Amino acid sequence: MDSRVYRQWQELHRRTVLGETLAASEQEVYEAGCRELDAEETQDGGLEQMRRLRNDILSAEREQQQLREQEVKLDARIAALEARLDARTRQLLGIGN
């Protein structure tokens, strides 16, 4: 789809999203544009790339959650160790300020 046609389709898409009713001829152009864009995604591997990226994101989110859980455990361990320090050592380390 060339840029001129895409801009026209984009305007029809905007109107559709806003709930406007398109004239029959506009609706045909809009739907043809949708089909063309879908076909382009499929042809250039866009769908497969999106699947891979989505899986990468889910994996990163799981890893991030595990790191947050590890952080909580480490913070608790640090707090327990700091609580066992004498007042002078705590002061020298700047703990409890």
N, C-alpha and C positions, 0 to 999 in steps of 0.2 A: 504494500500500500504506500503510495507516494505521500509526501508531506501535505500536499493540498487536500487530497482525499481524506487523509487522517484528520486534518483540522476540521473538515466538514463532519466527519463521523464523531469527533470529539464533542462538537457542539450538539449534535443529536443525542449523544450519550449524556451530556450534562442535562439537557432538557428532560430526558427519560428519568434520570436519577431524581430530578426535582419533582417528578410526578406529572409532568406535562403529557398530554396526549399528542402523539405525532400524527400527521396526515398519513394516509395510506402509502403514498409515494415515499414519504420520509421514513416511514416504518420499514419499508422494503430496503431502502438504502442503509438504514441503521442495522438491520438484521444481516444484510450482505456483508457489511463491515465487521460485524461480530464474527461471522463465519470465517472471513478472511484472516482476522487477527488470531482466531483460534487455530486455524490451519498453519499460520506462520509459527506459532508457539510449538506446535507439534513437529513441524518440519525441521526447525533449528534445534530441537532437543530441549526447548525451554521447559517443557513439563518435567522431563527427567532431571534437568538441572534444579528445578524448584523442589522436586522430591528430595534430591541429595542435600540441598541447602536446608530444607526443613528438618531432615534427619540430623544434620550437623548441629542445628540450633537446639533440637531436643536433647542431643547428647551433651552439648555444652551446658544446657540448663540443669541436667542431672548432675554433671560434674560440679557445677556451681553450688547446687544444694548440698552435695557431699562436703564441699569445702566449708560451707557455712556451718554445717554440723560439726566438722572438725574444729572450726574456730571456737565454737561454743565450749567444746570439751577442753580445748587448750586454755581458753580464758578462765574456766573454772579451776583448772590445775594451777595456773599462775596465781589466781586469787588465793588458793589454799596454801601455796608455797609462801606467798607474801605475808599471809596471816601468821605464819610461824616465825617470821623475822622479828628481832628485837627492835625497839623503838629507834635506837640510834641508826641501825642499818637501814631501816625504812626511811629515815630522814635523809641519809646520805644518798639513797637511791631515788629520792623524790616521790616516794609512794605515800599516798594519802593526803597529798597537798590539795 
